[in-house]
Amino acid sequence: MTKRNQAIGGYGERCAVRHLIEAGLRPVARNWRCRTGEIDIIAWDGPVLAFCEVKTRRTTTFGSPAEAVVPRKARRLRRLAAAWLAATGTTADEVRFDVISVLLPRLGRARVEHVKDAFR
């Protein structure tokens, strides 16, 4: 990944965190890593623990950012969520998997779309 792509992704994640906070969620972890991958954002939405995948794009030439979360990525995020819960000892009555799509147009503000419970 190029430094430019890393910068775009980092900016998208900051936009996503800001969006979550404004929506009343409480982030508890960002960019949690283990040997099998990374979880972008983990946040409490009341009693529900949300594991969030952030996808940032500059254009929709290859589809919306959310369309980049394919079934393989969803399976990986579920495994990573289980690893995070085990590693931290955190318990939650309910967990969900969200996708936060960030589109960065050439001009103007970033457009953030939060898809709650995007997959099971």
C-alpha positions as CSV (number, residue, x, y, z in Angstrom):
1,M,0.0,0.0,0.0
2,T,1.4,3.4,-0.9
3,K,1.8,6.2,1.6
4,R,-0.9,8.1,-0.3
5,N,-3.4,5.3,0.1
6,Q,-2.4,5.0,3.8
7,A,-3.1,8.7,4.3
8,I,-6.4,8.5,2.5
9,G,-7.4,5.4,4.7
10,G,-6.3,7.2,7.9
11,Y,-8.3,10.3,7.0
12,G,-11.3,8.1,6.3
13,E,-11.0,6.3,9.6
14,R,-10.8,9.7,11.4
15,C,-14.0,10.8,9.6
16,A,-15.7,7.5,10.6
17,V,-14.7,7.9,14.3
18,R,-16.1,11.5,14.3
19,H,-19.3,10.2,12.7
20,L,-19.7,7.5,15.3
21,I,-19.1,9.8,18.2
22,E,-21.7,12.3,16.7
23,A,-24.1,9.4,16.4
24,G,-23.7,8.6,20.1
25,L,-21.4,5.6,19.9
26,R,-18.5,5.2,22.2
27,P,-15.3,4.0,20.5
28,V,-13.2,1.7,22.7
29,A,-10.5,0.6,20.2
30,R,-9.0,1.6,16.8
31,N,-6.8,-0.4,14.5
32,W,-6.6,-3.4,16.8
33,R,-4.2,-5.9,15.3
34,C,-3.4,-9.5,15.9
35,R,-1.5,-11.9,13.7
36,T,-4.5,-12.6,11.5
37,G,-5.6,-9.1,10.7
38,E,-6.9,-5.8,12.0
39,I,-10.2,-4.4,13.2
40,D,-10.6,-0.7,12.2
41,I,-13.0,0.5,15.0
42,I,-14.7,-1.2,17.9
43,A,-17.4,0.9,19.6
44,W,-20.3,0.6,22.1
45,D,-23.7,1.5,20.8
46,G,-25.6,1.4,24.1
47,P,-25.4,-2.3,25.1
48,V,-24.4,-3.4,21.6
49,L,-20.7,-3.9,20.7
50,A,-20.1,-2.8,17.1
51,F,-17.1,-4.1,15.1
52,C,-16.7,-1.6,12.3
53,E,-15.0,-2.0,9.0
54,V,-14.1,1.3,7.3
55,K,-13.7,1.6,3.6
56,T,-12.6,4.8,2.0
57,R,-12.5,5.7,-1.6
58,R,-11.9,8.8,-3.7
59,T,-14.3,7.7,-6.5
60,T,-17.0,5.2,-7.2
61,T,-15.4,4.0,-10.4
62,F,-15.1,0.5,-8.9
63,G,-18.3,0.7,-6.9
64,S,-19.1,2.2,-3.5
65,P,-16.7,1.8,-0.7
66,A,-19.1,-0.5,1.1
67,E,-19.1,-2.9,-1.8
68,A,-15.5,-3.7,-1.1
69,V,-16.6,-5.7,2.0
70,V,-16.9,-9.0,0.3
71,P,-18.0,-12.3,2.1
72,R,-14.3,-13.3,2.7
73,K,-13.7,-9.9,4.5
74,A,-16.9,-10.4,6.5
75,R,-15.7,-13.9,7.6
76,R,-12.3,-12.5,8.6
77,L,-13.9,-9.7,10.6
78,R,-16.1,-12.2,12.5
79,R,-12.9,-14.2,13.4
80,L,-11.1,-11.1,14.5
81,A,-14.0,-10.0,16.7
82,A,-13.9,-13.4,18.5
83,A,-10.1,-13.0,18.9
84,W,-10.6,-9.4,20.3
85,L,-13.3,-10.6,22.8
86,A,-11.1,-13.4,24.0
87,A,-7.9,-11.3,24.2
88,T,-9.6,-8.5,26.2
89,G,-12.0,-10.6,28.2
90,T,-14.8,-8.2,27.1
91,T,-18.4,-9.6,27.2
92,A,-21.4,-8.2,25.3
93,D,-24.9,-9.4,25.2
94,E,-25.1,-8.5,21.6
95,V,-22.5,-7.8,18.9
96,R,-22.9,-6.5,15.4
97,F,-20.8,-5.9,12.3
98,D,-21.0,-2.4,10.7
99,V,-19.5,-1.0,7.5
100,I,-18.7,2.6,7.4
101,S,-18.3,3.9,3.9
102,V,-16.3,7.1,3.4
103,L,-16.3,8.8,0.0
104,L,-13.8,11.6,-0.5
105,P,-14.9,13.8,-3.5
106,R,-12.5,16.0,-5.3
107,L,-14.2,19.0,-3.8
108,G,-16.3,19.4,-0.7
109,R,-16.7,17.4,2.5
110,A,-16.3,13.7,3.0
111,R,-19.6,11.7,2.7
112,V,-20.0,9.1,5.4
113,E,-22.5,6.3,5.3
114,H,-22.9,4.0,8.3
115,V,-24.5,0.6,7.5
116,K,-25.4,-1.0,10.8
117,D,-25.6,-4.7,11.0
118,A,-24.2,-5.0,7.5
119,F,-23.7,-8.8,7.8
120,R,-24.0,-11.5,10.4
